[in-house]
Amino acid sequence: MSDNELGTYLRTRREAVTPSEVGLPTGARRRTPGLRRSELATLAGISVEYLTRLEQGRDRNPSPPVLGALADALLLPVDERFLLRRLVKESGGDAMCCAGATAAPPSRTIRPTVRALLDRLETTPAGLVNWIGDVIAYTDAYERYARPLGILDARQPNVVRYVFTDERARTAYPEWDRVADEQVSHLRHGTSIHDPHVAALIDELTVTAGAPFADRLAAVRSLPRRTGVDVVAHPEAGTLRLAYETLAMPEADGQRLVVHLPADDATAAALDRLNGRRPGALRAVNA
């Protein structure tokens, strides 16, 4: 195995991308099968000298923004972005790998009273989320709603990661841009972005999601909305209009409870069917 896996990967991916794929003219005389180093460097906003050092293995510590820019320029799909990030970690360049060792991790403990509250919300899609977006508890109704969307597929479901790296999210949320803005706002304001666990997720998504995440992180300054209406294109229930309420748990918990209620009669009937109940059990709220 090469001792410069990262550099080899960047070079082979650069050579696999044609100029026309990234909107560059295809000249008649090209010695490289794909992009020139200068072309990739320009697209990624870095110097040719720095790209050369990366490809030759003389620099193995690119920052997450640089990795994200390279991934965008190379048109990498999500799985390749995860691979790129892994190669950096294996090369010894991921400074975040141990950054959170002395910081308390995001809580995944559910207090008994919060668990009892979830139990009493049954038949309503409701989920408990911690400050980095991990879904740590939910009602059965939430599972019936969220699992077909793919939100719960991961071993540790995370709504921020789902919105930005799962292609199904863009289909599920017709207003994806607004939903993405809200998730970044929650991430920014749930706790300090210098918290090592938040910083690690930011570094990950800067690479795996690229500009759609990184640009929002740089731009979003407003506080997240605590209430509103989400439109969801559900693969089993059709179009849903869900009014949501966000209830903050005590600061020490670092958690929020998100409750979804039907915003119209059609959504109420669709949620009843998802729960195996006759339409009419849930009532729409005036949102």
VOPANU-832017 format. One record per residue (C-alpha): x, y, z negated; residue number from 1. Coordinates in steps of 0.5 Angstrom, whole numbers. Layout:
N
- X|Y|Z|NUM
...
! end
This chain:
287
- 0|0|0|1
- 3|7|2|2
- 5|11|-4|3
- 1|17|0|4
- -6|15|0|5
- -9|22|0|6
- -4|25|5|7
- -5|19|10|8
- -13|19|9|9
- -13|27|11|10
- -9|26|17|11
- -13|20|19|12
- -19|24|18|13
- -16|30|22|14
- -15|26|28|15
- -22|23|28|16
- -25|29|28|17
- -26|32|35|18
- -25|40|37|19
- -32|40|40|20
- -35|37|33|21
- -33|43|29|22
- -35|48|35|23
- -28|49|37|24
- -26|49|45|25
- -23|43|48|26
- -17|45|51|27
- -14|41|57|28
- -7|40|54|29
- -8|37|47|30
- -2|32|44|31
- -6|30|38|32
- -12|26|38|33
- -17|30|34|34
- -16|37|30|35
- -9|40|30|36
- -7|42|23|37
- -7|49|24|38
- -15|48|26|39
- -16|44|20|40
- -13|49|16|41
- -17|55|19|42
- -23|52|18|43
- -22|50|11|44
- -19|57|9|45
- -12|54|7|46
- -5|55|10|47
- -2|51|15|48
- 4|50|10|49
- 0|48|5|50
- -4|43|9|51
- 2|40|11|52
- 5|39|4|53
- -2|35|2|54
- -1|31|8|55
- 6|29|7|56
- 5|28|0|57
- 9|34|-3|58
- 3|36|-6|59
- -2|32|-9|60
- -6|37|-14|61
- -11|40|-9|62
- -16|44|-13|63
- -24|42|-13|64
- -25|48|-8|65
- -20|46|-3|66
- -22|39|-3|67
- -29|41|-2|68
- -27|46|4|69
- -23|40|7|70
- -29|35|6|71
- -33|41|9|72
- -29|42|15|73
- -28|34|16|74
- -35|33|16|75
- -35|28|11|76
- -41|24|9|77
- -42|23|1|78
- -39|17|1|79
- -33|19|4|80
- -33|25|-1|81
- -33|20|-7|82
- -27|17|-4|83
- -23|23|-3|84
- -24|25|-10|85
- -22|18|-12|86
- -16|18|-8|87
- -14|25|-12|88
- -15|22|-18|89
- -11|16|-17|90
- -5|20|-14|91
- -5|23|-21|92
- -8|30|-19|93
- -14|30|-23|94
- -13|35|-29|95
- -20|33|-31|96
- -19|26|-32|97
- -18|27|-39|98
- -20|34|-41|99
- -26|32|-45|100
- -22|27|-49|101
- -23|32|-55|102
- -30|35|-54|103
- -36|32|-56|104
- -40|29|-50|105
- -47|31|-48|106
- -52|28|-52|107
- -56|21|-50|108
- -59|20|-57|109
- -66|21|-57|110
- -69|23|-64|111
- -75|19|-66|112
- -80|25|-66|113
- -78|27|-59|114
- -79|19|-57|115
- -86|20|-60|116
- -87|26|-56|117
- -85|22|-50|118
- -90|16|-52|119
- -96|21|-53|120
- -95|24|-46|121
- -96|18|-43|122
- -99|18|-36|123
- -96|24|-35|124
- -89|24|-31|125
- -84|27|-37|126
- -77|26|-37|127
- -71|28|-43|128
- -65|31|-39|129
- -59|33|-43|130
- -54|40|-41|131
- -51|36|-35|132
- -57|34|-32|133
- -57|26|-34|134
- -64|24|-35|135
- -64|20|-42|136
- -71|18|-43|137
- -78|18|-40|138
- -85|16|-40|139
- -87|10|-36|140
- -91|15|-31|141
- -84|19|-30|142
- -81|12|-28|143
- -87|11|-23|144
- -86|18|-20|145
- -79|18|-20|146
- -76|11|-18|147
- -79|11|-11|148
- -75|18|-10|149
- -69|15|-12|150
- -68|19|-18|151
- -67|13|-22|152
- -62|9|-18|153
- -56|11|-21|154
- -54|7|-28|155
- -54|14|-31|156
- -59|18|-27|157
- -57|25|-26|158
- -62|30|-23|159
- -56|35|-21|160
- -52|30|-18|161
- -58|27|-14|162
- -61|34|-11|163
- -54|35|-8|164
- -51|28|-6|165
- -57|24|-5|166
- -60|25|2|167
- -67|23|0|168
- -67|29|-4|169
- -68|34|2|170
- -73|30|4|171
- -77|29|-2|172
- -76|37|-4|173
- -79|41|2|174
- -77|47|-2|175
- -70|44|-3|176
- -66|51|-3|177
- -70|53|-9|178
- -70|47|-12|179
- -62|47|-11|180
- -61|54|-14|181
- -65|52|-20|182
- -61|46|-22|183
- -55|50|-21|184
- -58|55|-26|185
- -59|50|-31|186
- -52|47|-30|187
- -49|54|-31|188
- -53|57|-37|189
- -55|50|-41|190
- -48|51|-44|191
- -41|54|-42|192
- -39|52|-35|193
- -32|52|-39|194
- -35|46|-43|195
- -30|40|-40|196
- -36|36|-39|197
- -40|41|-35|198
- -33|43|-31|199
- -32|36|-29|200
- -39|35|-26|201
- -37|42|-23|202
- -31|39|-20|203
- -34|33|-18|204
- -40|36|-14|205
- -35|42|-11|206
- -32|36|-7|207
- -38|31|-6|208
- -43|36|-4|209
- -38|42|-2|210
- -41|48|0|211
- -48|47|-1|212
- -46|47|-9|213
- -40|51|-9|214
- -43|57|-6|215
- -49|57|-10|216
- -45|56|-16|217
- -41|62|-14|218
- -47|66|-13|219
- -53|64|-18|220
- -53|69|-24|221
- -60|69|-26|222
- -63|64|-31|223
- -67|58|-29|224
- -74|58|-29|225
- -78|54|-35|226
- -84|54|-31|227
- -87|53|-24|228
- -89|49|-18|229
- -85|44|-15|230
- -88|41|-8|231
- -85|34|-7|232
- -86|29|-1|233
- -87|23|-5|234
- -86|16|0|235
- -92|13|-4|236
- -96|18|-6|237
- -96|23|-1|238
- -95|31|-2|239
- -95|33|-9|240
- -96|39|-12|241
- -93|39|-19|242
- -93|44|-24|243
- -87|44|-29|244
- -86|46|-36|245
- -79|46|-39|246
- -79|45|-47|247
- -72|47|-50|248
- -70|42|-56|249
- -66|45|-61|250
- -59|47|-59|251
- -55|42|-63|252
- -59|37|-58|253
- -57|40|-52|254
- -63|37|-49|255
- -69|40|-45|256
- -76|36|-44|257
- -79|37|-37|258
- -86|35|-36|259
- -90|35|-30|260
- -97|36|-29|261
- -102|36|-23|262
- -103|43|-20|263
- -109|41|-16|264
- -114|35|-15|265
- -111|31|-10|266
- -104|31|-14|267
- -108|29|-20|268
- -111|23|-16|269
- -105|21|-13|270
- -101|21|-20|271
- -107|17|-22|272
- -106|12|-17|273
- -99|11|-18|274
- -101|10|-25|275
- -106|4|-23|276
- -111|8|-26|277
- -118|10|-23|278
- -118|18|-20|279
- -120|22|-25|280
- -116|20|-31|281
- -111|26|-30|282
- -114|33|-29|283
- -111|39|-25|284
- -108|45|-28|285
- -109|52|-25|286
- -102|53|-23|287
! end
